Amino acid sequence: MARRWNTSHIPDQTGRLAVVTGANSGLGYVTARELARRGARVILACRDKDRGAAAVARLHSELPASEIELRTLDLADLASIRAFADELATTRLDLLINNAGVMALPHRRTADGFEMQFGTNHLGHFALTGLLLPALLATPGARVVTVSSGFHALADVDLTDLNYERNRYRRWIAYARSKSANLLFTHELAARLGGAGSDVLAAAAHPGYADTNLQTAGVRMEGRTRAERYAALGNRLVAQPAEAGALPSLCAATAPGIRPDAFLGPQGGLRGAPAPSFRARRTTDDATSEALWAASEQLTGVTYDFTSPAAPA
């Protein structure tokens, strides 16, 4: 990995297929754009069809020759995830970028009754990755990159109360737990892929403090206009642009030499070029990752088969 890695270091992606969740804005949009710029065919997996269509139009205006497609995906609804995977019907998939997420929302439930942050940020991507696994296994050099956060250090997952059914809901702790779950998922996925002899790479990344709509979405939902203004001001004064925040994900997805279970973030923690990131030791605990995996399979009904790749494209 180059010392000051940037988009100029992205290898040619011609002939490769990438799925980017939450690609209609922010980090996901930049990730999709830069992969397309280097020749990848990119599928924007977006919850809001109208916003997704606007993103596709914008991408085509920036990159007229790009291969961009829009598919509807709501990570807070297992039926939507299954429909997306069924409709994709591809026998190869080079890159799956698990980028979409929600942050510090008021207490909400997904369509399937899961706590919204855990259900969207972790369970949704767990189910999606499992359903797309055959295509990933059939594609030489495929990668799965899951976007976590430096906030993961605030809290470990609570295996006794994953969906906040017993304890008082605290939005930032719930967010931190979902981001720890992202890292535990990456750890366990990398281990299982390696144990199966697969060359599919599972890695994680975080954007540092990046200027996206995540910071304002939760307070806007509650009508807290003052808090929304403060969040927007913090974005303007402190955050790095989405173009910089997307670099760790792009690096994890495309740079040579990325190791299984790697976790990349800005070199300075909040901002800077991609580099290996601080990671709480508990997010590499085998017993915890195995227990979370088992719980995730039970909750989603999605089981992983590492022995049956799709037929080669």
C-alpha positions in Angstrom: 0.0 0.0 0.0 1.4 3.4 -1.0 2.4 5.6 1.9 0.0 8.4 0.9 -2.6 6.3 -0.8 -5.2 8.1 -2.9 -7.5 7.4 -5.8 -4.7 7.6 -8.4 -3.5 4.3 -6.9 -6.7 2.4 -7.7 -5.8 -0.4 -10.1 -7.7 -0.8 -13.4 -11.1 -2.3 -12.5 -12.2 -3.0 -16.1 -14.4 -6.2 -16.3 -15.1 -6.2 -12.5 -18.5 -6.0 -10.9 -19.0 -4.1 -7.6 -22.0 -3.7 -5.4 -22.0 -0.6 -3.1 -24.7 -0.3 -0.5 -26.0 3.2 0.4 -24.4 4.6 -2.8 -26.8 7.5 -3.4 -24.8 10.0 -1.3 -21.8 10.6 0.9 -19.1 7.9 1.2 -21.0 5.3 -0.9 -21.5 7.7 -3.8 -17.8 8.6 -3.8 -16.8 4.9 -3.6 -19.1 4.0 -6.5 -17.9 6.9 -8.6 -14.2 6.1 -8.1 -14.7 2.4 -8.9 -16.6 3.3 -12.0 -14.0 5.8 -13.0 -11.4 3.0 -13.0 -13.7 0.9 -15.3 -15.8 -1.2 -12.9 -19.4 -2.0 -13.5 -21.1 -0.7 -10.4 -24.5 -1.5 -8.9 -25.8 1.2 -6.6 -27.8 -0.6 -3.9 -30.1 2.1 -2.4 -33.1 2.2 -0.2 -34.7 5.3 -1.8 -35.4 4.7 -5.5 -35.7 8.4 -6.4 -32.5 9.4 -4.6 -30.8 6.4 -6.2 -32.0 7.5 -9.7 -30.7 11.0 -9.0 -27.3 9.6 -8.0 -27.2 7.5 -11.2 -27.9 10.6 -13.3 -25.2 12.5 -11.5 -22.7 9.8 -12.0 -23.5 9.6 -15.7 -23.0 13.3 -16.0 -19.6 13.0 -14.3 -18.6 9.8 -16.1 -20.6 9.5 -19.3 -19.0 6.2 -20.3 -19.5 4.5 -16.9 -21.5 1.3 -16.4 -23.8 2.2 -13.5 -27.0 0.4 -12.4 -29.5 1.1 -9.7 -31.1 -1.7 -7.6 -33.4 -1.2 -4.7 -32.2 -2.5 -1.3 -33.6 -1.8 2.2 -31.2 -3.2 4.7 -33.8 -2.8 7.4 -36.0 -5.4 5.7 -35.0 -9.0 5.2 -37.5 -9.5 2.4 -35.9 -6.6 0.5 -32.5 -8.1 1.0 -33.6 -11.5 -0.3 -35.3 -9.8 -3.3 -32.2 -7.8 -4.1 -30.0 -11.0 -4.0 -32.5 -13.0 -6.1 -32.9 -10.2 -8.7 -29.1 -9.7 -9.0 -28.8 -13.3 -10.2 -25.1 -12.9 -11.0 -22.6 -15.7 -11.1 -19.7 -13.4 -10.3 -19.2 -10.6 -7.9 -15.7 -9.0 -7.5 -16.5 -6.4 -4.8 -19.2 -6.1 -2.1 -18.9 -2.8 -0.3 -21.1 -2.9 2.9 -21.2 0.8 3.2 -24.7 1.8 4.1 -25.6 2.6 7.7 -27.5 4.7 10.2 -26.1 6.5 13.2 -27.4 7.5 16.7 -31.1 7.3 15.7 -34.0 7.5 18.2 -35.2 4.1 19.2 -36.7 2.4 16.1 -37.3 -1.2 14.9 -36.7 -2.7 11.5 -39.4 -4.4 9.5 -38.4 -7.7 11.2 -38.4 -6.2 14.7 -34.6 -5.7 15.2 -33.2 -2.6 16.9 -32.7 -0.3 13.9 -29.0 0.4 14.2 -28.0 -3.3 14.9 -30.5 -4.5 12.4 -29.4 -2.2 9.6 -25.7 -1.8 10.2 -24.9 -5.4 11.1 -27.7 -7.9 10.4 -28.7 -6.4 7.1 -25.2 -6.6 5.8 -24.7 -10.1 7.3 -27.7 -11.3 5.4 -26.7 -9.6 2.2 -23.2 -11.0 2.3 -24.4 -14.5 3.0 -26.9 -14.4 0.1 -24.3 -13.1 -2.3 -21.6 -15.5 -1.0 -21.9 -18.1 -3.9 -21.0 -15.4 -6.5 -18.2 -14.1 -4.4 -16.7 -17.6 -3.9 -16.9 -18.1 -7.7 -14.9 -14.9 -8.5 -11.1 -15.0 -8.2 -9.8 -12.2 -6.0 -13.2 -11.1 -4.7 -13.4 -8.8 -1.7 -15.9 -7.9 1.0 -15.3 -4.6 2.7 -17.5 -3.6 5.6 -17.6 0.0 6.8 -17.3 0.3 10.6 -16.4 3.3 12.7 -13.9 4.6 15.3 -16.9 4.8 17.6 -16.8 1.0 17.9 -14.4 1.5 20.8 -17.2 2.9 22.9 -19.0 -0.4 23.4 -18.8 -4.1 22.8 -21.8 -6.1 21.5 -24.1 -7.4 24.3 -24.8 -11.0 23.3 -27.6 -11.2 25.9 -29.5 -8.2 24.5 -28.6 -7.7 20.9 -31.9 -5.9 20.1 -32.4 -3.8 23.3 -35.3 -5.8 24.6 -34.1 -5.8 28.2 -32.0 -2.6 28.7 -32.6 1.1 28.4 -31.9 2.2 24.9 -28.9 4.6 24.5 -28.5 5.7 20.9 -24.7 6.2 20.9 -24.0 2.9 22.7 -26.3 1.2 20.2 -24.4 2.7 17.4 -21.0 1.7 18.9 -22.3 -1.9 19.4 -23.4 -2.1 15.8 -20.0 -1.0 14.6 -18.3 -3.5 16.9 -20.5 -6.1 15.3 -19.2 -5.0 11.9 -15.7 -5.8 13.0 -16.6 -9.0 14.7 -18.4 -10.1 11.5 -15.3 -9.2 9.4 -13.1 -11.2 11.8 -15.3 -14.3 11.7 -15.9 -14.1 7.9 -12.1 -13.8 7.3 -11.5 -16.8 9.5 -14.2 -19.0 7.8 -13.1 -18.0 4.3 -9.5 -18.9 5.2 -10.6 -22.2 6.7 -12.4 -23.0 3.5 -9.4 -22.3 1.4 -11.1 -19.4 -0.4 -9.1 -16.4 -1.7 -12.1 -14.1 -1.0 -10.8 -11.3 1.2 -12.8 -9.9 4.1 -11.6 -6.5 5.4 -13.1 -3.5 7.2 -12.6 0.3 7.0 -13.8 3.5 8.6 -13.9 7.0 7.3 -12.7 9.0 10.4 -14.8 12.1 10.8 -16.3 12.6 7.3 -18.8 15.2 6.2 -21.9 13.1 5.5 -25.6 13.2 6.4 -25.2 10.6 9.1 -24.4 13.2 11.7 -27.6 15.1 11.1 -30.1 12.3 10.3 -30.9 11.2 13.8 -31.5 14.7 15.3 -33.5 15.7 12.2 -35.9 12.7 12.8 -36.6 14.1 16.3 -37.0 17.7 15.1 -34.0 18.8 17.3 -33.1 21.8 15.1 -30.5 23.2 17.4 -28.6 19.9 17.6 -28.9 19.5 13.8 -27.3 23.0 13.4 -24.5 22.0 15.7 -23.9 18.8 13.9 -23.8 20.6 10.5 -21.4 23.2 12.0 -19.1 20.4 13.2 -19.1 18.9 9.7 -18.1 22.2 8.2 -15.4 23.0 10.7 -13.8 19.7 11.6 -14.8 16.9 9.2 -12.9 15.9 6.1 -14.9 15.8 2.9 -16.6 12.6 1.8 -13.9 12.2 -1.0 -11.3 11.7 1.7 -13.5 9.7 4.0 -14.1 7.1 1.2 -10.4 6.5 0.7 -10.0 3.7 3.4 -12.9 1.7 1.9 -11.5 2.2 -1.6 -8.0 1.2 -0.4 -9.3 -1.9 1.4 -11.3 -2.8 -1.8 -8.6 -2.4 -4.4 -5.0 -2.0 -3.0 -2.6 -4.9 -3.3 -1.3 -6.5 -0.1 -4.4 -6.0 2.1 -4.5 -8.8 4.6 -7.6 -10.7 5.7 -9.4 -9.0 8.6 -7.5 -5.7 8.0 -9.1 -2.6 9.4 -8.1 0.7 7.6 -8.9 4.2 8.6 -7.4 7.7 8.3 -3.8 7.9 9.4 -4.6 10.6 11.9 -7.6 8.8 13.3 -10.2 11.5 12.2 -8.6 12.5 8.9 -5.7 11.7 6.7 -4.5 9.1 4.2 -5.6 5.4 4.7 -3.5 3.4 7.1 -4.0 0.5 9.6 -6.4 1.7 12.2 -6.7 1.3 16.0 -9.0 -1.6 16.8 -10.4 -2.7 20.1 -8.9 -6.1 21.0 -12.4 -7.5 21.8 -13.3 -7.2 18.1 -10.9 -10.0 17.3 -12.1 -12.3 20.0 -12.8 -15.7 18.4 -15.4 -16.8 21.0 -17.4 -13.5 20.7 -17.3 -13.5 16.9 -18.4 -17.1 16.7 -21.3 -16.4 19.1 -22.4 -13.3 17.2 -22.3 -15.3 13.9 -24.5 -18.0 15.3 -27.0 -15.4 16.7 -26.9 -13.6 13.3 -27.7 -16.7 11.4 -30.6 -17.5 13.8 -32.0 -13.9 13.6 -31.8 -13.5 9.9 -32.4 -17.1 8.8 -29.4 -16.8 6.4 -26.7 -19.5 6.7 -23.4 -19.4 4.9 -22.2 -22.2 2.6 -18.5 -21.9 1.9 -18.4 -25.1 -0.2 -20.8 -24.3 -3.0 -19.8 -21.4 -5.3 -21.9 -20.4 -8.2 -20.9 -21.7 -11.6 -18.1 -19.5 -13.1 -19.3 -16.7 -15.3 
